[in-house]
Amino acid sequence: MGYKNAQQAARGAAKAPETQSEQTGQEAGFQMDDQFEAFDTAVADSIIDLRGARIMQRVLTRIASGDMGKIAPQMFKSFEQGTMTALGEQVKQLTEWHEKPLKALAPTAKSNAS
């Protein structure tokens, strides 16, 4: 049962007040509960803001130092394999040329400016 459901159930299950002071006490209790809920939300938001910022700072520091974790290298390898498969012949030709370049680029045409 969620917090809101429990809160509504508690209000519905509350004993019907027999006196004005009981009614005032119940209303004060429910208002106090609402105030605590707002306080809890504010604390949770602050924790998320602070911890989230620190976590992101640590993540970026580790990535900057070359730590890619466990998943990223696998993703890069999968991407490389997929690219190699999709481009097949082109990748093979480029790899062969880089290993042993047999062709040179044609010389650029020089203008005969006098």
Buried (B, 14 or more C-beta within 10 A) or exposed (E): EEEEEEBEEEEEEEEEEEEEEEEEEBEEEBEEEEEEEEEEEEEEEEEEEEEEEEEEEEEEEEEEEEEEEEEEEEEEEEEEEEEEEEEEEEBEEEEEEEEEEEEEEEEEEEEEEE
